[in-house]
Amino acid sequence: MNEQIKVTDATPIKTLPDAQTVLDVEHYTDRLFRFRVTRPQTLRFRSGEFVMIGLMGDPDPKTGRQKPLLRAYSIASPSWDDELEFYSIKVQDGPLTSKLQHIQPGDQIILRPKPVGTLVHDALLPGKRLWFFSTGTGFAPFASLLRDPQTYEDYDQIIVTHTCREVAELTYSKNLIQNLHEDEMMQELLGDGLKKLVYYPTTTREDSPKMGRITDLLENGTLFRDLGIDGLSAETDRAMVCGSMGLNLDIKRILEGHGLREGANSEPAEYVVEKAFVG
Ligand code: A2P
């Protein structure tokens, strides 16, 4: 009897009700990777939302029991996709990502099917131009929204900024934007895609065509000059922000300086913010 209980306690995760199967893994740098998993048939979410995902933790040395190790992850795939994509940092001594970085196709992860989040179209009032400001893995929710037709139906122009330390850390966003421009299904939505969807990548610690924190480029006017835009206005501009705490606070201050107010699901306004989650 006791033996049986022990076996049940150490049940491999594939028997958990929230287990999903890894389909594909792509590593970009020693700090970043992306993976795709099966989507639970019952999971409905709005592009830009996040869920809790993870793995079983190490067995407790005394009891041998394992507990799920879960972290919040933005879903990087759009709401219409049959599969779920995630974009993750690898932290070598991070409780979850030190293990998660080793997943292979066929492995199982835990996914709690309760999506939430404020980086959704519903939390913004109608506008003309939509800005996505991101650093590092904060690009993930925008990878979802950029592949959602509603983004292009609701706005005349979408400007995506992504700031990373090094050039290689921009690969995920660069590939995604390139794929959107080349995707025949997107052509109709994007129209003259080069104008409707603008990608503005910057690096801070390695030479690239555009260097500097996006906050500095906003405040010193470089961003507006580069894009031929007069500035931000509460009438026309809407923004979603996802990055480090520092970025979020600095951008909030800048956006509010231009008269934009923070929105929420319950009270839509001109901009919304979410912390990029680190596993
Ligand atoms: P920096 O190199 O100047 O710190 P991280 O890898 O630490 O998450 O950072 C990702 C990117 O976000 C880096 O390019 C970093 O620039 C930038 N960053 C960090 N804090 C801020 C901030 N307060 N405002 C704008 N960008 C920031």
Boltz pocket constraint, residues with backbone or C-beta under 6 A from the ligand:
constraints:
  - pocket:
      binder: B
      contacts: [[A, 135], [A, 136], [A, 163], [A, 164], [A, 165], [A, 166], [A, 202], [A, 203], [A, 204], [A, 205], [A, 213], [A, 214], [A, 215], [A, 244], [A, 245], [A, 246], [A, 247], [A, 248], [A, 250]]
      max_distance: 6.0
